[in-house]
Amino acid sequence: MAFAYFYFATLSSVAEEFALNEPSSRHIVQVLRMREGEELILTDGRGLQAVATILDAHKKHCRVRISERNLKDPDPRRVTIALSLLKNTNRFEWFLEKATELGISEIIPLKCSRTEKQQFRKERMQSIVESALVQSQQSWMPLLQEPEDFQEFITKAVSDQKFIAHCGKDEKRQLSEMINTSLSSQLILIGPEGDFTEEEIGLAFRNRYIAVSLGEQRLRSETAAVAAAAILKLL
């Protein structure tokens, strides 16, 4: 049986009976047309998942009772994608959605030398991540960070394996050949529309980043980031 799935940030602190917020209540009652006695699943995005039964199908404050709580283990391998902010915000939002669906652990927007657009609407971006979490019915939400300056980030980032995908002529290995799944964390850098500068690539090499290829085709930044996410998560 398929259950309706919802994000509820404060799930760990609520009593057994409580009312959902208005957007969730409206979706349950008016869109899904659920009624008293039907069950749904709630998650806080930090591993906690609960089965709840509708007590009062009110469109503004639907009341539910929790009948079961489960704590889901996180993926033992942590995957982080650090992608430059993009000129077209819609493309970055598309990446956020797909990266969340794939189960990425952390997303870091970067400000690089060739990053054209610096604006980052955190509240909107976070809502996209939350929606993708619900759509893919996962219990662990990616940690979406505030934008970081490339040079500051690259010198402090910690990961068992650190990769950089760029379009330069340096010798590269296929990312799929370089992943060591016995290690607990991987991080990959993806640049802006104009790629990383030679100085940025050099800085990455000095900080032990490995140059990798995502294939023969030249990909848009957001496509490259999703391809990298898929390779790192699914291999």
C-alpha positions as CSV (number, residue, x, y, z in Angstrom):
1,M,0.0,0.0,0.0
2,A,1.4,3.4,-1.0
3,F,1.3,6.1,1.7
4,A,1.2,9.9,1.2
5,Y,4.6,11.3,2.3
6,F,5.2,14.6,4.1
7,Y,8.1,16.6,5.5
8,F,7.6,17.8,9.1
9,A,10.7,19.5,10.5
10,T,9.8,19.2,14.2
11,L,8.7,15.6,14.2
12,S,11.1,14.5,16.9
13,S,9.7,17.0,19.4
14,V,5.9,16.7,19.0
15,A,3.5,14.7,21.1
16,E,1.7,11.6,19.8
17,E,-1.3,13.8,18.7
18,F,-0.8,17.1,16.9
19,A,-1.9,19.3,14.1
20,L,-0.1,19.7,10.8
21,N,0.6,23.1,9.3
22,E,-1.8,24.7,6.9
23,P,0.0,23.9,3.6
24,S,0.3,20.2,4.5
25,S,-3.3,20.1,5.8
26,R,-4.6,21.7,2.7
27,H,-2.7,19.3,0.5
28,I,-3.9,16.2,2.5
29,V,-7.5,17.3,2.6
30,Q,-8.2,19.2,-0.6
31,V,-5.7,17.8,-3.0
32,L,-5.4,14.2,-1.9
33,R,-8.9,14.1,-0.4
34,M,-7.8,12.0,2.5
35,R,-10.2,11.5,5.4
36,E,-10.2,10.4,9.0
37,G,-8.7,7.0,9.6
38,E,-6.3,7.1,6.6
39,E,-2.6,6.9,7.2
40,L,0.3,8.9,6.0
41,I,4.1,9.0,6.6
42,L,6.0,12.0,8.0
43,T,9.8,12.6,8.1
44,D,11.9,15.2,9.7
45,G,14.7,14.9,7.0
46,R,17.1,13.7,9.7
47,G,16.3,10.0,9.6
48,L,13.2,10.0,11.7
49,Q,10.1,8.5,10.0
50,A,6.6,8.2,11.5
51,V,3.3,6.6,10.5
52,A,0.4,8.8,11.4
53,T,-3.4,8.4,11.3
54,I,-5.7,11.3,10.5
55,L,-8.0,12.1,13.4
56,D,-9.5,15.3,12.0
57,A,-9.4,16.1,8.3
58,H,-9.5,19.8,8.7
59,K,-8.1,21.8,5.6
60,K,-6.2,24.3,7.8
61,H,-5.0,22.2,10.7
62,C,-5.3,18.5,10.0
63,R,-4.9,16.6,13.3
64,V,-3.0,13.3,13.3
65,R,-1.9,10.6,15.8
66,I,1.5,8.9,15.5
67,S,1.2,5.1,15.7
68,E,4.8,4.2,14.8
69,R,8.3,5.8,14.7
70,N,11.4,4.5,13.0
71,L,14.9,5.9,12.7
72,K,16.5,5.2,9.4
73,D,20.2,4.9,9.1
74,P,22.0,7.4,6.9
75,D,24.0,6.2,3.9
76,P,27.4,5.0,5.2
77,R,29.1,6.9,2.4
78,R,28.8,10.6,2.4
79,V,28.7,12.3,-1.1
80,T,29.1,16.1,-1.4
81,I,28.6,18.1,-4.6
82,A,30.1,21.6,-4.7
83,L,28.7,23.4,-7.7
84,S,29.2,27.0,-8.8
85,L,26.1,29.3,-8.7
86,L,24.8,29.6,-12.3
87,K,23.7,32.5,-14.4
88,N,20.3,30.8,-14.9
89,T,18.8,30.2,-11.5
90,N,16.3,27.7,-12.9
91,R,19.2,25.4,-13.9
92,F,20.7,25.5,-10.4
93,E,17.2,24.7,-8.9
94,W,16.9,21.8,-11.3
95,F,20.2,20.4,-10.0
96,L,19.1,20.8,-6.4
97,E,16.0,18.7,-7.2
98,K,17.8,15.9,-8.9
99,A,20.7,15.8,-6.4
100,T,18.2,15.4,-3.6
101,E,16.3,12.7,-5.4
102,L,19.7,10.8,-5.9
103,G,20.4,11.0,-2.1
104,I,23.3,13.4,-2.1
105,S,24.5,14.2,1.5
106,E,25.6,17.8,1.1
107,I,25.3,20.5,-1.5
108,I,27.7,23.5,-1.5
109,P,27.0,26.5,-3.8
110,L,30.4,28.0,-4.9
111,K,31.4,31.5,-5.9
112,C,34.2,31.1,-8.5
113,S,36.1,33.6,-10.5
114,R,33.8,33.1,-13.5
115,T,30.6,32.8,-11.5
116,E,28.3,35.4,-13.2
117,K,25.4,35.4,-10.7
118,Q,26.0,35.7,-7.0
119,Q,22.4,35.9,-5.8
120,F,21.2,32.9,-3.7
121,R,17.7,32.7,-2.3
122,K,18.3,30.2,0.5
123,E,14.6,30.0,1.6
124,R,13.4,29.2,-1.9
125,M,16.3,26.8,-2.6
126,Q,15.6,24.9,0.7
127,S,11.9,24.5,-0.2
128,I,13.0,22.9,-3.5
129,V,15.1,20.4,-1.6
130,E,12.3,19.7,0.8
131,S,9.9,19.0,-2.0
132,A,12.3,16.7,-3.7
133,L,12.8,14.8,-0.5
134,V,9.1,14.2,-0.2
135,Q,8.7,13.3,-3.9
136,S,11.5,10.7,-3.6
137,Q,10.2,9.5,-0.2
138,Q,13.6,9.7,1.6
139,S,14.3,10.2,5.3
140,W,17.6,12.1,5.0
141,M,17.7,15.5,3.5
142,P,20.8,16.9,1.9
143,L,22.5,19.7,3.9
144,L,22.2,22.8,1.8
145,Q,25.0,25.2,2.7
146,E,25.2,29.0,2.1
147,P,27.4,30.0,-0.9
148,E,31.2,29.8,-0.2
149,D,34.1,31.5,-1.9
150,F,36.0,28.9,-4.0
151,Q,39.4,29.7,-2.6
152,E,38.3,29.7,1.0
153,F,36.3,26.5,0.6
154,I,38.9,24.4,-1.2
155,T,41.6,24.9,1.5
156,K,39.3,23.7,4.3
157,A,37.1,21.0,2.7
158,V,37.6,17.6,4.2
159,S,36.8,14.3,2.4
160,D,38.4,10.9,2.0
161,Q,38.4,11.5,-1.8
162,K,38.3,14.9,-3.4
163,F,37.7,15.4,-7.2
164,I,37.5,18.3,-9.6
165,A,35.8,18.0,-13.0
166,H,36.9,20.6,-15.5
167,C,37.3,21.1,-19.2
168,G,41.0,21.8,-19.3
169,K,43.6,19.6,-21.2
170,D,45.1,18.1,-18.0
171,E,45.2,14.3,-17.9
172,K,42.1,12.9,-16.3
173,R,40.7,9.6,-15.3
174,Q,37.0,8.6,-15.5
175,L,35.3,9.4,-12.3
176,S,33.6,6.0,-12.3
177,E,37.1,4.4,-12.2
178,M,38.4,6.5,-9.3
179,I,35.7,5.9,-6.7
180,N,36.8,3.9,-3.7
181,T,33.5,2.7,-2.2
182,S,35.3,1.4,0.9
183,L,36.0,5.0,1.9
184,S,33.3,6.9,3.8
185,S,33.2,10.2,1.9
186,Q,33.6,11.8,-1.6
187,L,33.5,15.4,-2.7
188,I,33.5,16.7,-6.3
189,L,33.9,20.3,-7.6
190,I,31.9,21.5,-10.6
191,G,32.6,24.9,-12.1
192,P,30.5,27.7,-13.6
193,E,29.4,28.1,-17.3
194,G,32.9,29.3,-18.2
195,D,34.7,26.6,-16.2
196,F,37.3,27.0,-13.5
197,T,40.2,29.3,-14.2
198,E,43.7,27.8,-14.5
199,E,44.5,29.4,-11.1
200,E,41.5,27.6,-9.5
201,I,42.5,24.3,-11.0
202,G,46.0,24.7,-9.8
203,L,44.8,25.5,-6.3
204,A,42.7,22.4,-6.4
205,F,45.7,20.2,-7.4
206,R,47.8,21.7,-4.6
207,N,45.0,20.7,-2.1
208,R,45.0,17.1,-3.3
209,Y,42.0,17.2,-5.6
210,I,42.1,14.6,-8.4
211,A,41.1,15.7,-12.0
212,V,38.3,13.5,-13.4
213,S,36.3,13.2,-16.5
214,L,32.5,12.6,-16.7
215,G,32.6,11.3,-20.3
216,E,33.4,12.4,-23.8
217,Q,30.6,14.9,-24.1
218,R,31.0,18.5,-22.9
219,L,28.2,19.0,-20.4
220,R,26.5,22.0,-19.0
221,S,27.5,22.7,-15.4
222,E,24.2,21.5,-13.9
223,T,24.2,18.4,-16.1
224,A,27.8,17.6,-15.1
225,A,26.8,18.0,-11.4
226,V,23.9,15.6,-11.8
227,A,26.0,13.1,-13.8
228,A,28.6,13.2,-11.0
229,A,26.0,12.7,-8.3
230,A,24.6,9.7,-10.2
231,I,28.0,8.1,-10.7
232,L,29.0,8.7,-7.0
233,K,25.8,7.4,-5.6
234,L,24.8,4.6,-7.9
235,L,28.1,2.8,-8.6
